[in-house]
Amino acid sequence: MFFYEKIKRFSRRRWLRWIAGVLGCLLLGLWIADKVCPLPTLPQYSPLVMAQDSTILHAALSPDDKWRMQTELHEITPDLRRVILHKEDRYFYYHFGINPFAIGKAFINNIVHGRTLSGASTITMQVARLLQPKSRTYSHKLLEVLRALQLEWHYSKDEILQLYLNLVSYGGNVEGVKAASLLYFGQKPDKLSLAQVVALSIIPNRPTSLRLGRNNQLLLAERNKWLQKLKSANLFDSATIADAIDEPLTPKRVPAPTQAPHLARLLQQRFSNQALIYTSVRTLTQQKTQQLAYNYVQRLHFRNIHNAAVLVVNNQTHQIEAYVGSSDYTDEANGGQVNGIRAVRSPGSTLKPLVYGLAFDKGLITPKTSLNDVPTNFDGYSPDNFDHKFNGRVTVETALAYSLNVPAVKTLEILGVPALTASLKQAGFAQIAADQYKLGLSAALGGCGVTLEELCGLYSAFANGGNCYMLSAVPQEKPVLRSRLVSGEAAFMLTEILSQISRPDLPHNFASSAHIPKVAWKTGTSYGRRDAWSIGYNHRYTVGVWVGNFSGEGVPELTGADIATPLMFEVFNSIDYNSTNNWFARPNGLKDRLVCAQTGLLPNFFCKELMTDYYLPLVSSGQRCQHLREVLVSADESCSYCSACVPESGYKRKMYPYFAPELLAFYKETHSHRAEQIPPHYALCRRILGNEPPRIVSPANLHEYFWEKGEETKLMLACQAAADVQTVYWYINDHFLAEAQSMEHLFFEPERGNIKISCTDDKGRTSHIEILVK
């Protein structure tokens, strides 16, 4: 008995070892087979660009030209799961990839009847066949079984069900529940009714005869038949089934979503391996903005204006909420597929706020500082205003609000072009970074290249206290601070100026809207009227608008104020209508002070008119006003004296307005200022001949001028002479040309080659320049 028990115990151990060894060898063999023959590569899906609320903005074909959209697990609703499992594989969650009982039953039925009556494919086996389609033979069926075991090894049940719903065919190039749902019912799977779910569940077995949109009546009959089966199986109650049977079935092929196509293309290139690309775009904002841009450009066609681009940025998140690269992506005749948000264009006057903001922080100016808006030659560059008129002395806030050119260029000259280009480079202006050593003073007026996206980033910085963030359309990306462009105080001063409503670029219907959001904005028009810009911002949003033609064709009516600004306000009204309008708080570091109303400088004893101005303590200039100067004049005020000719008696001291030479020349020429003039200098003064000769301001010294053959163009002669000069004399190559008043402009037709130009005043003082005409 003892030996029997010992032998029995030994045999049990041996059998257990043998079984364990067999299982181990089997597992090892499966592991080796899995490594040697891995699962087929999963097919690539159609890239879907999703909005902030998971709405599909844009869908494209997969790399193999299929509409195959990835169905996410949360989109597999309980109704969809219940119907699919009941119809295809009731024991899906209980088997290991194959159902031995179903295989046995199918084998017996097929043998008895001599033909294939039913299959035994589980959902896992169907996935294996969808991944590696082959003809239906016993050897291929065995391969399906092995692949099914392999799938169960690698994936969970839910993942396998997800693969099935992603790959199942719906006829043509439509694969997967999501693609069929979107293309035929216009909604995602988790929004389908029970009747629609059942219709989609039966099509894969007969994708040709039950094709959606073609055989709807046959599909309706089959759907109702399966609904009755589901009722018999007690999967749904009678009322639910009755409602589903009564639901009409009218599927028809609809286009795939194509919102924000320009952004979608960018993101699909960037995330080429992702099936689902989530963005920060808000569906309703995108739809409204796109429709507004489309309708607006349709109204401009008669003016030969065919394109527009709009960008909406959330100033709190620094993310893009609407991206309209063109008003009509399908407009091939006018380049609708061009991305106007990233196209490099001339910015017009849209960079002026940054010029003034940098000058604020350098202490060069304050909002009430006076600047001269008069004809000025900056070493050969003579900017003109948009309306070809000049305004004399103006404040900085007037110059910016009215977008005057000469004051902006003068400010940039004092500030320095490198300071502007360095700031723009930090703000991410790519073309300016590439051209930074080529740019000059014209950059303040649009003599450079920018994009709408870059400008929106700049103005969003003004809305964020001068902090410039990198804009993003991907919500997973955290905001990246590029740089601090201007101080919070400078940003506030700019905002106060740009939000004034007493300005020429105000929309015509502005006053009629009681609920229009308060906005700070700036317009711009490029040279040749090829580009119209309007960029606006408040606490919540920055909206950038470009209008023009992608062909680069200019249009006389194309201006930022008249063409771009109305669309900008339409967008603001649409996305921020009747908002609370919480405006920007004044920074603690910004103080008030009284300044002279004439110059914007600290008042002197003779300054009678004062006004309040912002300033930055320890930064803003503390220069005193000198708009009046003391002059020694004769008792009858008929002449003035200098220290060299003042008599011992018979004279008096008197305060006279002091103007810079270019401003005085402007007032004399235009007769626009009637201030008391300083009397002529004492005629017998011997020192007068030692004064400066007239300065030739046009043409520019040592510059080259080009003339086309046959072109009848004349060159302007202009100079700035001392206040006591009445007449000047012009000479070309030492030959007398003409006599003129000191402020008068002359024109002459130059010969080709080197030309010497001389100007002599009535005191005998002469200056010379040389130019080259080609």
MOZI-V681831 format. One record per backbone hydrogen bond with DSSP energy under -1.0 kcal/mol. NH is the residue of the N-H (numbers start at 1). CO is the residue of the C=O. E is the energy in kcal/mol with one decimal. If there is no record, write none. Layout:
BEGIN
{{NH & CO & E} {NH & CO & E}}
END
This chain:
BEGIN
{{5 & 1 & -2.0} {6 & 2 & -1.8} {7 & 3 & -2.5} {8 & 4 & -2.6} {9 & 5 & -2.5} {10 & 6 & -2.1} {11 & 7 & -2.5} {12 & 8 & -2.1} {13 & 9 & -2.0} {14 & 10 & -2.3} {15 & 11 & -2.6} {16 & 12 & -2.4} {17 & 13 & -2.6} {18 & 14 & -2.5} {19 & 15 & -2.9} {20 & 16 & -2.7} {21 & 17 & -2.8} {22 & 18 & -2.6} {23 & 19 & -2.7} {24 & 20 & -2.7} {25 & 21 & -2.9} {26 & 22 & -2.7} {27 & 23 & -2.9} {28 & 24 & -2.8} {29 & 25 & -2.9} {30 & 26 & -2.5} {31 & 27 & -2.6} {32 & 28 & -2.7} {33 & 29 & -2.8} {34 & 30 & -2.5} {35 & 31 & -1.8} {36 & 32 & -2.9} {37 & 33 & -3.2} {46 & 68 & -4.1} {48 & 275 & -3.0} {49 & 58 & -2.9} {50 & 277 & -3.5} {51 & 55 & -3.4} {52 & 281 & -3.5} {54 & 51 & -1.9} {57 & 49 & -2.9} {58 & 49 & -1.6} {59 & 257 & -2.3} {60 & 47 & -1.2} {62 & 66 & -2.8} {65 & 62 & -2.4} {67 & 173 & -3.5} {68 & 66 & -1.3} {75 & 72 & -1.4} {76 & 73 & -1.5} {77 & 75 & -1.4} {81 & 77 & -2.7} {82 & 78 & -2.7} {83 & 79 & -2.4} {84 & 80 & -2.3} {85 & 81 & -2.4} {86 & 82 & -2.1} {87 & 83 & -2.0} {88 & 84 & -2.9} {89 & 85 & -1.5} {92 & 89 & -1.4} {94 & 91 & -2.1} {95 & 91 & -1.4} {103 & 99 & -2.3} {104 & 100 & -2.7} {105 & 101 & -2.5} {106 & 102 & -2.4} {107 & 103 & -2.4} {108 & 104 & -2.3} {109 & 105 & -2.3} {110 & 106 & -2.3} {111 & 107 & -2.0} {112 & 108 & -2.8} {113 & 109 & -2.1} {114 & 110 & -1.1} {126 & 122 & -2.3} {127 & 123 & -2.2} {128 & 124 & -2.0} {129 & 125 & -2.1} {130 & 126 & -2.6} {131 & 127 & -2.3} {132 & 128 & -1.5} {137 & 135 & -1.2} {141 & 137 & -2.2} {142 & 138 & -2.2} {143 & 139 & -1.8} {144 & 140 & -2.1} {145 & 141 & -2.0} {146 & 142 & -2.2} {147 & 143 & -2.7} {148 & 144 & -2.5} {149 & 145 & -2.1} {150 & 146 & -2.1} {151 & 147 & -2.7} {152 & 148 & -2.4} {153 & 149 & -1.5} {154 & 150 & -1.6} {155 & 151 & -2.8} {160 & 156 & -2.0} {161 & 157 & -2.6} {162 & 158 & -2.3} {163 & 159 & -2.2} {164 & 160 & -2.3} {165 & 161 & -2.3} {166 & 162 & -1.4} {167 & 163 & -1.6} {168 & 164 & -2.0} {170 & 174 & -2.5} {174 & 171 & -1.7} {175 & 67 & -2.6} {176 & 168 & -3.9} {177 & 165 & -3.0} {180 & 176 & -2.1} {181 & 177 & -2.8} {182 & 178 & -2.6} {183 & 179 & -2.7} {184 & 180 & -1.9} {185 & 181 & -1.7} {187 & 181 & -1.3} {191 & 188 & -2.1} {192 & 189 & -1.6} {197 & 193 & -2.2} {198 & 194 & -2.5} {199 & 195 & -1.9} {200 & 196 & -2.2} {201 & 197 & -1.8} {202 & 198 & -1.3} {206 & 203 & -1.6} {210 & 206 & -2.3} {214 & 211 & -1.6} {215 & 211 & -2.0} {219 & 215 & -2.4} {220 & 216 & -2.3} {221 & 217 & -2.0} {222 & 218 & -2.2} {223 & 219 & -2.6} {224 & 220 & -2.4} {225 & 221 & -1.9} {226 & 222 & -2.1} {227 & 223 & -2.1} {228 & 224 & -1.8} {229 & 225 & -1.6} {230 & 226 & -2.3} {231 & 227 & -1.7} {232 & 228 & -2.4} {233 & 229 & -1.9} {234 & 231 & -1.5} {235 & 230 & -2.3} {241 & 237 & -2.1} {242 & 238 & -2.7} {243 & 239 & -2.3} {244 & 240 & -2.0} {245 & 241 & -2.5} {246 & 242 & -2.0} {252 & 184 & -1.2} {254 & 183 & -2.9} {259 & 57 & -2.9} {264 & 260 & -2.5} {265 & 261 & -2.3} {266 & 262 & -1.8} {267 & 263 & -2.6} {268 & 264 & -2.7} {269 & 265 & -1.8} {270 & 266 & -1.9} {271 & 267 & -3.2} {274 & 271 & -1.7} {277 & 48 & -3.1} {279 & 50 & -1.9} {280 & 473 & -1.8} {282 & 321 & -1.8} {286 & 282 & -2.9} {287 & 283 & -2.5} {288 & 284 & -2.6} {289 & 285 & -2.5} {290 & 286 & -2.6} {291 & 287 & -2.3} {292 & 288 & -2.6} {293 & 289 & -2.4} {294 & 290 & -2.4} {295 & 291 & -2.8} {296 & 292 & -2.4} {297 & 293 & -2.3} {298 & 294 & -2.0} {299 & 295 & -1.4} {303 & 300 & -1.8} {304 & 301 & -2.1} {305 & 300 & -1.5} {307 & 548 & -2.0} {309 & 546 & -2.6} {310 & 324 & -2.1} {311 & 544 & -2.2} {312 & 322 & -2.3} {313 & 542 & -2.8} {314 & 319 & -2.9} {315 & 540 & -2.7} {318 & 314 & -2.3} {320 & 472 & -2.4} {321 & 312 & -2.7} {322 & 312 & -1.3} {324 & 310 & -2.8} {331 & 328 & -1.5} {332 & 330 & -1.8} {335 & 332 & -1.2} {336 & 331 & -3.0} {338 & 335 & -2.1} {340 & 325 & -2.4} {340 & 338 & -1.1} {345 & 450 & -3.5} {350 & 347 & -1.9} {352 & 349 & -1.6} {355 & 351 & -1.6} {356 & 352 & -2.4} {357 & 353 & -2.7} {358 & 354 & -2.7} {359 & 355 & -1.8} {360 & 356 & -2.4} {361 & 357 & -1.9} {362 & 358 & -1.3} {363 & 360 & -1.3} {364 & 359 & -2.0} {369 & 366 & -1.8} {370 & 599 & -2.6} {371 & 394 & -3.9} {373 & 392 & -3.8} {374 & 372 & -1.0} {378 & 381 & -3.3} {379 & 377 & -1.1} {381 & 378 & -1.1} {388 & 385 & -1.6} {392 & 373 & -2.2} {394 & 371 & -2.9} {396 & 369 & -1.4} {397 & 367 & -2.2} {399 & 395 & -2.6} {400 & 396 & -2.5} {401 & 397 & -2.6} {402 & 398 & -2.6} {404 & 399 & -2.7} {409 & 405 & -2.4} {410 & 406 & -2.8} {411 & 407 & -2.3} {412 & 408 & -2.3} {413 & 409 & -2.4} {414 & 410 & -1.9} {415 & 411 & -2.8} {416 & 412 & -3.5} {420 & 416 & -1.1} {421 & 417 & -2.6} {422 & 418 & -2.4} {423 & 419 & -1.6} {424 & 420 & -2.4} {425 & 421 & -2.3} {426 & 422 & -1.9} {427 & 423 & -1.4} {428 & 425 & -1.4} {429 & 424 & -2.3} {430 & 428 & -1.1} {433 & 429 & -2.0} {434 & 430 & -1.9} {435 & 431 & -1.8} {438 & 435 & -2.4} {443 & 440 & -1.9} {444 & 441 & -1.6} {445 & 442 & -1.6} {446 & 443 & -1.0} {447 & 442 & -2.6} {448 & 446 & -1.8} {450 & 345 & -2.9} {453 & 341 & -2.0} {455 & 451 & -2.1} {456 & 452 & -2.3} {457 & 453 & -1.8} {458 & 454 & -1.9} {459 & 455 & -2.5} {460 & 456 & -2.2} {461 & 457 & -1.2} {462 & 458 & -1.2} {463 & 459 & -1.4} {466 & 461 & -2.8} {467 & 464 & -1.5} {468 & 483 & -3.1} {470 & 480 & -2.9} {472 & 318 & -1.4} {477 & 474 & -1.7} {482 & 468 & -2.6} {483 & 468 & -1.3} {485 & 466 & -2.5} {491 & 487 & -2.5} {492 & 488 & -2.0} {493 & 489 & -2.2} {494 & 490 & -2.4} {495 & 491 & -2.3} {496 & 492 & -2.5} {497 & 493 & -1.8} {498 & 494 & -2.9} {499 & 495 & -1.1} {500 & 497 & -1.4} {503 & 501 & -1.2} {510 & 507 & -1.5} {513 & 510 & -1.4} {520 & 537 & -2.7} {521 & 498 & -2.0} {522 & 535 & -2.1} {524 & 533 & -1.7} {526 & 531 & -2.1} {529 & 526 & -2.0} {532 & 547 & -2.3} {533 & 524 & -3.1} {534 & 545 & -1.8} {535 & 522 & -2.5} {536 & 543 & -2.6} {537 & 520 & -2.5} {538 & 541 & -2.3} {542 & 313 & -2.1} {543 & 536 & -2.8} {544 & 311 & -2.6} {545 & 534 & -1.9} {546 & 309 & -2.6} {547 & 532 & -2.4} {548 & 307 & -2.2} {552 & 549 & -2.1} {555 & 529 & -2.2} {558 & 555 & -1.9} {563 & 559 & -2.3} {564 & 559 & -1.1} {565 & 560 & -2.4} {568 & 564 & -1.9} {569 & 565 & -2.4} {570 & 566 & -1.9} {571 & 567 & -2.3} {572 & 568 & -2.2} {573 & 569 & -2.8} {574 & 570 & -1.7} {575 & 571 & -2.3} {576 & 572 & -2.5} {578 & 515 & -1.9} {579 & 576 & -1.3} {590 & 587 & -1.4} {591 & 615 & -2.2} {593 & 613 & -2.0} {595 & 611 & -2.9} {596 & 601 & -3.0} {597 & 609 & -2.8} {600 & 596 & -2.6} {602 & 623 & -1.7} {607 & 604 & -1.4} {611 & 595 & -2.2} {613 & 593 & -2.7} {615 & 591 & -1.9} {619 & 616 & -2.2} {620 & 616 & -2.7} {625 & 602 & -2.7} {629 & 656 & -2.7} {631 & 654 & -2.9} {633 & 652 & -2.6} {634 & 639 & -2.2} {635 & 650 & -1.4} {637 & 634 & -1.8} {640 & 680 & -2.4} {641 & 632 & -3.0} {646 & 642 & -1.4} {652 & 633 & -2.7} {654 & 631 & -2.2} {656 & 629 & -2.5} {658 & 627 & -3.0} {664 & 660 & -2.8} {665 & 661 & -2.6} {666 & 662 & -1.6} {667 & 663 & -2.5} {668 & 664 & -2.4} {669 & 665 & -2.3} {670 & 666 & -2.4} {671 & 667 & -1.5} {682 & 640 & -2.1} {685 & 682 & -1.7} {690 & 687 & -1.9} {691 & 688 & -1.7} {695 & 720 & -2.8} {697 & 718 & -1.8} {698 & 718 & -1.6} {702 & 770 & -3.3} {703 & 700 & -1.3} {705 & 772 & -2.8} {711 & 708 & -2.0} {713 & 711 & -1.2} {715 & 748 & -3.3} {717 & 746 & -3.5} {718 & 698 & -2.1} {720 & 695 & -2.5} {725 & 722 & -1.7} {728 & 740 & -2.8} {729 & 760 & -2.8} {730 & 738 & -2.8} {731 & 758 & -2.5} {732 & 735 & -2.9} {733 & 756 & -3.7} {735 & 732 & -1.5} {737 & 730 & -3.2} {738 & 730 & -1.1} {740 & 728 & -2.5} {742 & 726 & -1.7} {744 & 741 & -1.5} {746 & 717 & -2.1} {748 & 715 & -2.1} {753 & 773 & -2.9} {755 & 771 & -2.7} {757 & 769 & -2.5} {758 & 731 & -2.7} {759 & 767 & -2.3} {760 & 729 & -2.5} {761 & 765 & -2.5} {762 & 727 & -1.3} {764 & 761 & -2.0} {767 & 759 & -2.0} {769 & 757 & -2.3} {771 & 755 & -2.2} {772 & 703 & -2.1} {773 & 753 & -2.3} {774 & 705 & -3.2}}
END
